[in-house]
Amino acid sequence: MAYNIPETYKDLTPAEQLDDKTLNKMVWRSLFLQASFNYERMQSGGWLYGILPGLKKIHKDKDDLAASMSHNLEFFNTHPFLVTFVMGIVLSMEQNKADIPTIRAVRVAAMGPLGGIGDALFWFTLVPITAGITSNMAINGNIAAPFIFLLIFNIAQFAVRIFLMKWSYKLGTNAIGILTENAKEFTRAASILGIFVVGALISVYGATKLDVQIPNGTTNEVRQVTTIVASEQDVSKYDEFLYKTNDDGALTDEFQDGAGVTVLDSGDYEVIFNQYQEKEVFVDIQEILDGILPQAIPLMITVMLYFLLTKRGWTPLKCIGLILVIGLIGSGFGVWPSIWP
Amino acid sequence: MDYSILQVLLIFIVTFIVAIDQFSFLESLYQPIVTGLVIGLILGDVQTGLVVGGTYQLMTIGNMPVGGAQPPNAVIGGIMATVLAITLDLEPTAAVATAIPFSILGQYAVTLIFSLMSPMMTVADNYAHEANTKGIERINYLAMGLLGLIFGIIVTLFFIGGAAFGAQVVAVIPEWLMSGLGAAGGMMRYVGFAILMKVMLSKDLWGFLLAGFGLATIIMASPALSGPALIILAFIGFAIAYWDFQIQTKFKTSAVSSGEGGEEDGI
């Protein structure tokens, strides 16, 4: 069945303003934007579902409603949390019975820049910060953590959705101009904040440490020994520890460093001397790395993954595979000790 | 360990709801920090649920459905990590890593649904041409139901199977494998960070990444500030970003006015 979407609506008299109840109903429905998400039209099914209450009020003529529904089922993809902004504009144009090609162009123009802005606001800023703080609370066993996360996230989400719907519907088509005028600068600023936060996250949550100890010969460790003996004969047992030897190997009268004999008030002798013990020495690689740059390993791994993703076109899945291999091989050689804080 | 029919049923219902929630509705109920608590509640170990949920959440930070990309599925991953940690008594980090294969399975399930729904758009077109609003609504409800069902079935099957056979499997797993999985689990978050960098990082923004990293390292050196570190850093980052926005917009307007011969840019 061939169906051609007309250029203009039959009934060109502007419809009544949509009341608050209908607008709120569409804010609620905007939550289901991605309900029938698919690779062909992406969010178009959910988009149409979202604006249906408004369209039904605007287009009393059945053919007009069919035309409007048909062109609103074309490819649609924008940021789920900011969709009400597009809804408001498109509905104000539908209500004024603008030409269908114009509505379509505005819809496509409006949905584009929102993706980056929404990602920057929600996925790169709000979620990492709230989820980061609350996950640490949860790991420490704080039962309030999930609720705090849900509360902050959803208050922000609904505030944005409701505000954008009312605001953009009121401003109509002009709203696109306001946002797109500085869209490039806004996206850049949002990216700066986002990338700054990512850099911070690498350091704050990077918890990979090396457990490589390289043997580095042996050293003599000094241990001070203090004993109390009853008589002078007993003291002489310790002569070899107390006195220096001369070139022939015979004992001299000179005390060794730190050695000494004192007569206590009780008449006992306190003998103090140093004993030397051989001990193996290790070079702790992590300690050396910390001296150069703390958290260098998380930074290096992240940057490596970044280049694999961008320059080599790796998929995230492949990166996860690589991480698994590194983890398992490293564990086989005993490289990773305490991965988690 | 044995679990009652009620617990199996509750796990199915919870999975059904959060599977839908990952794309529609509140888009926050499905986060592991929330599902960890809920699954912990159902299985009677809230504490483990919280810890695993928080641990998994840290891993998925940044691993968000950005720009339509499909990261390994946090819904199945988060639920299965909690289930594994509680039923098999795994360490939280090991449980998170063990759940990765399940999360990849979830990713396949999502891809399957998104592909299946593509031809359904032709049906939707016909409803639109007939101005059949009920039909459009039905298609959306159907797609959501399908998504919830597939996820519910996958998790329920693994829950029953895992409780029965998982313990024996885990007993066979050698020590180095578990510690390796734990290590890898700790590194998974770097993939999330790298994806974020891929989407946002242009050549002229590298300095901001290093600035964030450097400042965070300084702040984290003070134990007292390790808790509020991210809020402090967000303040600093906001100052830089806002300043850049002002400068960039000023540049633009001054470029426009100087093109018209105006002399009021006052720099």
Interface residues (C-beta under 8 A of the other chain):
Chain A: M1 Y3 L31 F32 L33 Q34 A35 S36 F37 N38 Y39 E40 R41 M42 S44 G45 G46 L48 Y49 L52 K56 K62 D63 L65 A66 M69 S70 N72 L73 N77 P80 F81 G115 D119 A120 W123 F124 T125 V127 P128 I129 A131 G132 I133 T134 S135 N136 M137 A138 I139 G141 N142 I143 A145 P146 F149 L150 F153 N154 Q157 N182 K184 E185 F186 R188 A189 A190 S191 I192 L193 G194 I195 F196 V197 V198 G199 A200 L201 I202 S203 V204 Y205 G206 A207 T208 L293 P294 Q295 P298 L299 I301 T302 V303 L305 Y306 L308 L309 T310 P316 L317 C319 I320 I323 L324 I326 G327 L328 I329 G330 S331 G332 W336 I339 W340
Chain B: F23 S24 F25 L26 E27 S28 L29 Q31 I33 V34 G36 L37 V46 Q47 L50 V51 G53 G54 T55 Q57 L58 I61 G62 N63 M64 P65 V66 G67 G68 A69 P71 P72 P92 T93 A97 I100 I104 Q107 F114 S115 L116 M117 S118 M120 M121 A124 D125 N126 Y127 A128 H129 E130 A131 T133 I136 E137 I139 N140 Y141 L142 A143 M144 W176 L177 S179 G180 L181 G182 A183 A184 G185 G186 M187 M188 R189 Y190 V191 F193 A194 I195 L196 M197 K198 V199 M200 L201 S202 L205 F208 L209 L210 A211 G212 F213 G214 L215 A216 T217 M220 A221 S226 G227 A229 L230 I231 L233 A234 I236 G237 F238 I240 A241 Y242 D244 F245 Q248 T249 K252
